[in-house]
């Protein structure tokens, strides 16, 4: 392993009784990178994060954070890591200012010493300094938790599903804050179940059933989609869905709102040929008013494709 990376994970395995929560996970996070782990609930994200912040031991494999082993060097690492767990874990009966002061004291520092680091967040929280943390809105709770995770000026930040259950405006504001922290040189590792947040990361790993399916820059993951993809719409969406899944060359058909994303099994078939064959097929199924257009794959298409290729655990 190289100490040049902020995080290096090799073959990490974690089991709970007979369930494998992590199955040979490996990845790197570069210095100053905003790295996303994207996947649904139960995919293993929280288990991975708890190992990386020294709260859980791996059953196999190795993990280095800031060049230090998460098992052997846990006490040294804990003062260097900022961690925001998925559930709000601050003290609801303490005020905003009291929570922040308490977490600063835990790390033998002061809020004043961290002003430069927390300033972009504190400017939004300061007006609520005397309010109980439990009385804050969901978005403000997350900003307070982020502030508390930064108050000791960590060298790396881990955020486990920080925007789950937060409204769209607060989610955008939160990611704007993460971008500013990243631009200041702080490496950030963040997990989320929201595919739209993947595009806000420098690189992402798509995770399912304790495995990383693919890792790359968000745009590259979509460009790497391995089959022709089409957006198909029509007035009878359910009938259209069934008809397309009966087409002999269909690899996958997934609903995306009012549009169906059709993936053809033939890697090199010309888009015009596929369009003509699909049009003839749906006409033979007595479906009218159908539009068929080639489209570029997004990260959600890529996730669903890679998930379908994974063998059952």
LUMSE-425902 format. One record per residue: residue in three letters; x, y, z of N, C-alpha, C in turn. Coordinates in steps of 0.05 Angstrom, whole numbers, padded with zeros to 5 digits, always signed. Layout:
<atoms>
ALAXYZXYZXYZ...
</atoms>
This chain:
<atoms>
UNK+00017-00024+00000+00000+00000+00000+00017+00025+00000UNK+00006+00047-00010+00021+00072-00012+00008+00092+00007UNK+00026+00106+00023+00016+00126+00041+00006+00151+00027UNK+00009+00152+00000+00001+00176-00015-00029+00179-00015UNK-00044+00157-00012-00073+00159-00013-00084+00165+00015UNK-00107+00178+00015-00121+00184+00040-00133+00159+00052UNK-00143+00141+00035-00154+00116+00044-00145+00094+00025UNK-00138+00071+00036-00131+00047+00019-00144+00023+00032UNK-00162+00010+00018-00176-00014+00028-00170-00037+00010UNK-00163-00060+00021-00156-00083+00006-00169-00108+00017UNK-00188-00119+00002-00200-00145+00009-00214-00146+00036UNK-00228-00125+00044-00240-00124+00070-00266-00141+00070UNK-00267-00158+00090-00290-00176+00094-00301-00172+00122UNK-00327-00171+00124-00340-00170+00151-00365-00187+00150UNK-00368-00204+00170-00391-00222+00172-00406-00217+00198UNK-00432-00220+00198-00448-00220+00222-00463-00247+00222UNK-00454-00265+00239-00464-00293+00239-00460-00304+00211UNK-00481-00313+00198-00479-00325+00172-00481-00305+00149UNK-00485-00279+00155-00489-00259+00134-00462-00245+00129UNK-00455-00243+00103-00431-00228+00095-00439-00200+00089UNK-00433-00181+00106-00439-00153+00102-00420-00140+00082UNK-00395-00149+00082-00375-00139+00063-00360-00163+00052UNK-00357-00163+00025-00346-00187+00012-00322-00179-00005UNK-00299-00176+00008-00274-00170-00007-00274-00142-00019UNK-00280-00122-00004-00281-00094-00014-00253-00082-00017UNK-00247-00070-00039-00222-00057-00044-00226-00031-00059UNK-00214-00009-00050-00215+00016-00065-00195+00036-00052UNK-00189+00058-00066-00171+00079-00056-00186+00105-00057UNK-00178+00123-00039-00188+00151-00040-00163+00169-00041UNK-00162+00186-00062-00138+00203-00065-00139+00227-00046UNK-00117+00240-00041-00117+00264-00024-00135+00285-00036UNK-00150+00298-00020-00167+00320-00029-00190+00312-00047UNK-00197+00286-00047-00219+00276-00064-00245+00274-00049UNK-00267+00281-00062-00294+00276-00052-00304+00250-00065UNK-00304+00229-00048-00308+00202-00058-00335+00192-00048UNK-00352+00182-00065-00378+00173-00058-00381+00143-00059UNK-00395+00131-00039-00403+00103-00040-00433+00103-00042UNK-00443+00094-00066-00471+00096-00073-00484+00069-00072UNK-00506+00066-00058-00520+00041-00057-00544+00043-00039UNK-00562+00023-00042-00587+00023-00026-00582+00015+00003UNK-00603+00018+00019-00601+00008+00047-00595-00022+00047UNK-00577-00030+00065-00570-00058+00067-00548-00067+00049UNK-00536-00048+00034-00515-00056+00015-00487-00059+00028UNK-00484-00049+00053-00459-00052+00067-00444-00026+00072UNK-00457-00003+00065-00443+00022+00068-00436+00029+00097UNK-00455+00026+00114-00450+00033+00142-00429+00015+00155UNK-00430-00011+00149-00410-00029+00159-00382-00021+00150UNK-00380-00014+00125-00354-00004+00114-00344+00021+00128UNK-00362+00040+00132-00354+00065+00145-00346+00060+00174UNK-00361+00043+00188-00354+00037+00216-00326+00024+00219UNK-00319+00009+00199-00292-00002+00199-00271+00020+00194UNK-00277+00037+00175-00257+00058+00168-00254+00079+00190UNK-00274+00082+00207-00271+00101+00229-00264+00087+00256UNK-00255+00062+00254-00244+00047+00276-00266+00038+00297UNK-00291+00037+00289-00312+00028+00308-00319-00001+00305UNK-00308-00014+00284-00315-00042+00279-00290-00055+00267UNK-00285-00080+00274-00261-00094+00264-00269-00110+00239UNK-00252-00110+00219-00256-00128+00196-00250-00157+00203UNK-00263-00176+00190-00256-00204+00194-00232-00212+00177UNK-00228-00198+00155-00205-00203+00137-00199-00178+00121UNK-00175-00177+00110-00168-00154+00094-00155-00132+00110UNK-00146-00111+00097-00133-00088+00110-00144-00062+00101UNK-00143-00042+00118-00152-00015+00112-00134+00005+00125UNK-00124+00023+00108-00107+00045+00118-00123+00071+00114UNK-00123+00088+00135-00134+00115+00133-00111+00134+00141UNK-00105+00153+00123-00083+00172+00128-00057+00156+00133UNK-00054+00134+00119-00030+00118+00121-00028+00101+00147UNK-00049+00100+00163-00049+00086+00188-00069+00063+00188UNK-00062+00041+00199-00079+00018+00200-00103+00022+00219UNK-00127+00016+00210-00151+00022+00226-00153+00003+00250UNK-00138-00019+00250-00138-00037+00274-00115-00030+00292UNK-00091-00029+00281-00067-00026+00298-00064+00003+00308UNK-00073+00022+00293-00068+00050+00300-00094+00065+00306UNK-00114+00051+00318-00140+00063+00321-00139+00088+00339UNK-00123+00088+00361-00124+00110+00379-00112+00135+00367UNK-00091+00132+00351-00080+00155+00337-00099+00165+00315UNK-00113+00147+00302-00131+00155+00280-00155+00170+00290UNK-00165+00163+00313-00191+00174+00322-00189+00205+00326UNK-00166+00215+00332-00163+00244+00335-00160+00258+00308UNK-00155+00243+00287-00150+00254+00260-00174+00252+00242UNK-00194+00236+00250-00218+00231+00234-00242+00247+00243UNK-00257+00257+00224-00283+00269+00229-00304+00249+00219UNK-00324+00243+00236-00344+00223+00229-00372+00233+00235UNK-00389+00230+00216-00417+00238+00219-00434+00213+00213UNK-00445+00199+00233-00461+00175+00228-00487+00181+00215UNK-00500+00160+00205-00525+00164+00191-00547+00175+00208UNK-00549+00166+00233-00570+00177+00250-00560+00201+00266UNK-00578+00219+00271-00571+00243+00287-00563+00234+00315UNK-00538+00239+00323-00528+00227+00347-00518+00248+00367UNK-00526+00273+00363-00518+00294+00382-00538+00294+00406UNK-00534+00313+00424-00550+00313+00449-00574+00332+00444UNK-00599+00321+00442-00621+00338+00434-00629+00359+00455UNK-00622+00354+00481-00629+00373+00502-00608+00395+00506UNK-00586+00392+00493-00565+00414+00494-00570+00433+00471UNK-00562+00457+00474-00565+00477+00453-00545+00471+00431UNK-00548+00485+00409-00529+00483+00387-00501+00490+00397UNK-00498+00513+00411-00472+00521+00420-00461+00501+00441UNK-00478+00490+00458-00468+00471+00478-00459+00445+00466UNK-00473+00436+00445-00463+00412+00431-00436+00416+00419UNK-00433+00439+00406-00408+00445+00392-00385+00447+00412UNK-00391+00461+00435-00370+00464+00455-00363+00437+00468UNK-00383+00420+00472-00377+00394+00483-00359+00377+00466UNK-00365+00377+00440-00348+00361+00422-00320+00372+00419UNK-00318+00398+00420-00291+00411+00420-00276+00402+00445UNK-00289+00402+00468-00275+00394+00493-00266+00365+00492UNK-00282+00348+00479-00274+00320+00477-00247+00316+00464UNK-00241+00334+00445-00216+00332+00431-00195+00352+00441UNK-00200+00363+00465-00182+00381+00478-00175+00405+00461UNK-00196+00417+00449-00193+00441+00433-00216+00460+00440UNK-00219+00481+00425-00240+00500+00430-00254+00507+00403UNK-00278+00517+00406-00293+00525+00382-00279+00548+00368UNK-00267+00566+00384-00253+00589+00372-00229+00579+00355UNK-00216+00558+00363-00193+00548+00348-00201+00537+00321UNK-00227+00529+00319-00236+00516+00294-00252+00535+00277UNK-00253+00561+00284-00270+00580+00269-00265+00580+00239UNK-00240+00579+00231-00234+00580+00202-00246+00556+00188UNK-00245+00532+00201-00255+00507+00189-00285+00507+00188UNK-00298+00515+00209-00327+00512+00211-00342+00537+00201UNK-00328+00558+00194-00341+00583+00187-00363+00581+00166UNK-00359+00566+00143-00380+00564+00123-00406+00552+00134UNK-00404+00535+00154-00428+00523+00166-00439+00540+00189UNK-00421+00550+00205-00429+00564+00229-00444+00590+00222UNK-00438+00601+00199-00452+00626+00191-00482+00620+00187UNK-00489+00595+00181-00518+00588+00178-00530+00579+00205UNK-00513+00571+00223-00523+00560+00249-00523+00581+00271UNK-00507+00602+00269-00503+00620+00291-00528+00632+00302UNK-00547+00637+00285-00573+00649+00294-00589+00630+00312UNK-00582+00604+00310-00596+00584+00327-00578+00574+00350UNK-00558+00589+00357-00538+00579+00376-00551+00572+00403UNK-00572+00586+00411-00585+00580+00437-00607+00560+00435UNK-00614+00551+00411-00637+00532+00408-00628+00504+00414UNK-00646+00488+00427-00640+00460+00432-00636+00445+00405UNK-00617+00428+00405-00611+00413+00380-00635+00397+00371UNK-00650+00386+00390-00674+00370+00383-00696+00386+00370UNK-00695+00412+00372-00716+00429+00361-00708+00440+00333UNK-00685+00432+00323-00677+00442+00297-00691+00427+00274UNK-00692+00439+00251-00702+00425+00227-00683+00403+00219UNK-00692+00385+00202-00674+00363+00193-00649+00373+00180UNK-00651+00394+00163-00627+00404+00149-00608+00417+00169UNK-00619+00432+00188-00601+00445+00208-00588+00425+00227UNK-00603+00403+00233-00590+00382+00249-00566+00371+00235UNK-00568+00366+00209-00546+00355+00194-00522+00375+00193UNK-00528+00401+00191-00507+00420+00190-00493+00422+00218UNK-00509+00420+00239-00497+00419+00266-00479+00394+00269UNK-00489+00371+00260-00473+00347+00262-00447+00350+00246UNK-00448+00362+00222-00424+00367+00206-00405+00385+00221UNK-00416+00406+00233-00400+00425+00248-00385+00411+00271UNK-00399+00393+00285-00387+00379+00307-00366+00359+00298UNK-00370+00348+00274-00350+00329+00262-00325+00344+00254UNK-00327+00370+00249-00304+00386+00240-00290+00402+00262UNK-00302+00404+00285-00293+00423+00305-00264+00417+00315UNK-00255+00392+00312-00228+00386+00320-00208+00387+00296UNK-00218+00398+00274-00202+00402+00250-00189+00376+00240UNK-00206+00356+00233-00196+00330+00225-00182+00332+00198UNK-00166+00311+00192-00151+00309+00167-00167+00294+00145UNK-00189+00282+00153-00206+00268+00134-00234+00267+00146UNK-00254+00267+00129-00282+00267+00138-00298+00244+00126UNK-00312+00229+00144-00329+00207+00135-00358+00214+00142UNK-00375+00213+00122-00403+00221+00126-00421+00198+00116UNK-00436+00186+00134-00452+00163+00127-00481+00172+00123UNK-00489+00172+00097-00516+00180+00089-00524+00207+00103UNK-00509+00228+00098-00515+00253+00113-00540+00267+00105UNK-00552+00261+00081-00575+00276+00073-00600+00259+00072UNK-00600+00236+00083-00624+00219+00083-00646+00232+00100UNK-00669+00234+00088-00692+00246+00102-00692+00276+00103UNK-00673+00289+00088-00671+00318+00088-00684+00329+00063UNK-00697+00352+00064-00711+00363+00041-00691+00371+00019UNK-00701+00374-00005-00684+00378-00029-00666+00403-00027UNK-00677+00425-00016-00662+00450-00013-00639+00446+00006UNK-00644+00433+00029-00624+00428+00049-00602+00409+00039UNK-00611+00390+00022-00592+00371+00010-00572+00387-00007UNK-00583+00405-00024-00565+00421-00041-00546+00438-00025UNK-00556+00451-00005-00539+00468+00012-00517+00451+00025UNK-00524+00427+00034-00505+00410+00047-00483+00402+00028UNK-00490+00394+00004-00470+00387-00016-00453+00411-00025UNK-00465+00434-00025-00449+00458-00030-00427+00461-00009UNK-00434+00456+00016-00415+00458+00038-00393+00437+00034UNK-00400+00413+00026-00380+00392+00022-00361+00400-00001UNK-00372+00412-00022-00355+00421-00043-00334+00442-00034UNK-00343+00460-00017-00324+00480-00007-00303+00468+00011UNK-00310+00448+00027-00290+00434+00043-00270+00419+00026UNK-00280+00405+00005-00263+00391-00013-00244+00410-00027UNK-00254+00433-00036-00238+00453-00049-00216+00464-00031UNK-00221+00462-00005-00200+00470+00014-00180+00449+00020UNK-00182+00426+00007-00162+00404+00009-00169+00382+00027UNK-00193+00382+00040-00201+00361+00058-00212+00337+00043UNK-00199+00313+00046-00211+00289+00033-00237+00282+00048UNK-00258+00275+00032-00284+00269+00043-00293+00242+00030UNK-00303+00224+00047-00315+00199+00038-00344+00200+00048UNK-00363+00198+00029-00391+00201+00036-00407+00178+00024UNK-00426+00168+00039-00444+00148+00028-00472+00160+00025UNK-00487+00149+00005-00513+00159+00000-00529+00138-00016UNK-00556+00137-00011-00573+00120-00028-00583+00135-00052UNK-00577+00161-00054-00589+00177-00075-00570+00178-00100UNK-00579+00167-00122-00563+00166-00146-00556+00194-00157UNK-00574+00213-00153-00569+00240-00164-00546+00254-00150UNK-00539+00244-00125-00517+00256-00111-00490+00246-00121UNK-00490+00224-00136-00466+00212-00146-00451+00232-00164UNK-00466+00248-00180-00453+00267-00199-00438+00289-00184UNK-00443+00293-00158-00430+00313-00143-00403+00304-00131UNK-00396+00279-00135-00371+00268-00125-00350+00268-00147UNK-00324+00268-00139-00303+00265-00159-00302+00237-00170UNK-00304+00217-00153-00307+00189-00161-00327+00175-00143UNK-00339+00153-00154-00358+00139-00138-00354+00109-00141UNK-00362+00094-00121-00364+00065-00122-00394+00058-00119UNK-00404+00041-00137-00431+00031-00135-00430+00005-00118UNK-00447+00004-00097-00445-00018-00078-00471-00033-00076UNK-00469-00059-00075-00493-00076-00071-00485-00103-00058UNK-00499-00111-00038-00494-00137-00025-00466-00140-00016UNK-00454-00119-00005-00427-00121+00006-00405-00121-00014UNK-00411-00115-00039-00391-00115-00061-00391-00087-00074UNK-00368-00079-00084-00366-00055-00101-00369-00065-00130UNK-00390-00056-00143-00396-00065-00170-00378-00052-00191UNK-00374-00026-00188-00357-00011-00206-00348+00015-00193UNK-00324+00024-00199-00313+00049-00188-00302+00066-00211UNK-00311+00091-00212-00300+00109-00233-00312+00137-00228UNK-00305+00155-00246-00317+00182-00245-00347+00179-00254UNK-00365+00194-00242-00393+00190-00248-00400+00190-00278UNK-00389+00209-00293-00396+00210-00322-00385+00186-00336UNK-00361+00176-00328-00349+00153-00341-00365+00128-00336UNK-00378+00126-00313-00395+00102-00308-00418+00100-00327UNK-00431+00123-00333-00452+00123-00353-00442+00117-00381UNK-00419+00129-00388-00408+00125-00415-00400+00096-00419UNK-00393+00082-00397-00385+00054-00400-00407+00034-00402UNK-00432+00044-00404-00454+00025-00406-00450+00007-00430UNK-00452-00020-00427-00442-00038-00447-00461-00045-00470UNK-00486-00036-00470-00505-00044-00490-00521-00019-00500UNK-00533-00021-00524-00550+00001-00533-00574+00006-00514UNK-00579+00031-00509-00601+00039-00490-00620+00057-00504UNK-00646+00053-00499-00667+00069-00512-00687+00078-00491UNK-00698+00102-00495-00720+00112-00479-00746+00108-00495UNK-00765+00095-00483-00790+00088-00497-00814+00097-00481UNK-00832+00111-00495-00856+00121-00481-00880+00114-00497UNK-00903+00112-00483-00928+00106-00497-00951+00110-00477UNK-00976+00111-00487-00999+00116-00470-01005+00092-00452UNK-00999+00068-00460-01004+00044-00444-00978+00034-00433UNK-00968+00047-00411-00941+00041-00402-00938+00013-00392UNK-00959+00002-00378-00957-00026-00368-00957-00046-00391UNK-00974-00042-00410-00975-00060-00434-00948-00058-00449UNK-00937-00034-00450-00912-00030-00464-00889-00045-00450UNK-00890-00043-00423-00869-00056-00407-00869-00087-00412UNK-00893-00099-00412-00894-00127-00417-00886-00135-00445UNK-00894-00119-00465-00887-00124-00493-00857-00123-00497UNK-00844-00103-00486-00815-00100-00489-00800-00122-00476UNK-00810-00132-00453-00796-00154-00440-00800-00180-00455UNK-00819-00181-00472-00823-00205-00489-00807-00204-00515UNK-00795-00181-00521-00780-00178-00545-00755-00196-00544UNK-00749-00212-00565-00729-00233-00562-00701-00222-00557UNK-00695-00197-00563-00668-00186-00558-00666-00168-00534UNK-00687-00169-00517-00687-00151-00493-00668-00162-00472UNK-00650-00145-00463-00632-00152-00441-00644-00142-00415UNK-00656-00119-00415-00669-00107-00391-00688-00085-00399UNK-00710-00083-00384-00729-00061-00388-00736-00051-00360UNK-00730-00025-00354-00735-00014-00328-00751+00011-00330UNK-00772+00014-00313-00787+00039-00313-00771+00062-00300UNK-00772+00085-00313-00761+00110-00302-00782+00131-00305UNK-00800+00133-00285-00822+00151-00287-00841+00143-00309UNK-00846+00162-00328-00863+00156-00350-00849+00145-00374UNK-00823+00140-00371-00806+00129-00393-00796+00101-00385UNK-00794+00083-00405-00782+00058-00401-00754+00058-00413UNK-00734+00049-00398-00707+00047-00408-00703+00018-00418UNK-00700+00015-00444-00697-00011-00456-00667-00015-00464UNK-00656-00038-00455-00629-00045-00461-00629-00069-00480UNK-00616-00067-00503-00616-00089-00522-00592-00107-00516UNK-00597-00133-00520-00577-00153-00513-00554-00153-00534UNK-00558-00142-00557-00538-00142-00578-00519-00119-00575UNK-00494-00124-00570-00474-00103-00564-00470-00084-00588UNK-00469-00095-00613-00461-00079-00636-00483-00074-00656UNK-00508-00080-00649-00530-00075-00668-00533-00045-00672UNK-00539-00036-00696-00542-00008-00702-00568+00003-00689UNK-00567+00027-00678-00591+00039-00665-00615+00040-00684UNK-00610+00046-00710-00633+00047-00728-00646+00020-00732UNK-00630-00001-00733-00641-00028-00736-00658-00035-00711UNK-00647-00029-00687-00661-00036-00663-00688-00020-00661UNK-00686+00005-00668-00711+00022-00667-00732+00011-00685UNK-00724+00003-00710-00744-00007-00729-00756-00033-00719UNK-00739-00051-00708-00749-00077-00698-00767-00073-00674UNK-00760-00055-00656-00777-00050-00633-00804-00038-00642UNK-00803-00020-00661-00828-00008-00671-00847-00029-00683UNK-00835-00047-00698-00851-00068-00710-00862-00087-00689UNK-00846-00092-00668-00855-00110-00647-00878-00099-00631UNK-00876-00074-00623-00898-00062-00607-00923-00058-00623UNK-00920-00053-00650-00943-00051-00667-00957-00078-00669UNK-00941-00100-00671-00953-00126-00671-00967-00133-00645UNK-00960-00120-00624-00973-00124-00598-00997-00105-00594UNK-01005-00092-00616-01028-00074-00616-01024-00049-00597UNK-00999-00040-00596-00993-00016-00580-00987+00007-00599UNK-01001+00030-00596-00998+00052-00613-00988+00077-00598UNK-00979+00097-00613-00970+00122-00600-00944+00119-00585UNK-00927+00100-00594-00902+00094-00580-00879+00110-00592UNK-00863+00123-00576-00838+00136-00586-00814+00121-00575UNK-00794+00118-00593-00770+00102-00586-00746+00119-00595UNK-00729+00126-00575-00705+00143-00582-00680+00132-00567UNK-00657+00131-00581-00633+00124-00566-00626+00145-00545UNK-00617+00136-00522-00609+00154-00500-00582+00146-00489UNK-00570+00165-00475-00545+00160-00460-00552+00149-00433UNK-00536+00130-00424-00541+00118-00398-00532+00137-00376UNK-00548+00137-00354-00540+00151-00330-00529+00132-00309UNK-00521+00143-00287-00509+00126-00266-00529+00106-00255UNK-00555+00113-00255-00575+00094-00244-00578+00070-00264UNK-00577+00076-00290-00578+00054-00309-00554+00035-00305UNK-00530+00047-00301-00506+00031-00297-00508+00015-00271UNK-00519+00027-00250-00521+00012-00225-00539-00013-00229UNK-00562-00009-00242-00581-00031-00245-00569-00052-00264UNK-00554-00044-00284-00542-00064-00302-00521-00081-00287UNK-00503-00067-00272-00482-00082-00258-00494-00099-00236UNK-00515-00090-00223-00528-00105-00202-00539-00131-00214UNK-00551-00129-00238-00563-00153-00250-00542-00173-00259UNK-00517-00164-00263-00496-00182-00271-00483-00196-00248UNK-00488-00187-00223-00475-00198-00200-00487-00226-00194UNK-00469-00245-00188-00480-00271-00179-00493-00269-00152UNK-00513-00285-00146-00526-00284-00120-00505-00292-00098UNK-00507-00278-00075-00488-00283-00053-00493-00310-00041
</atoms>
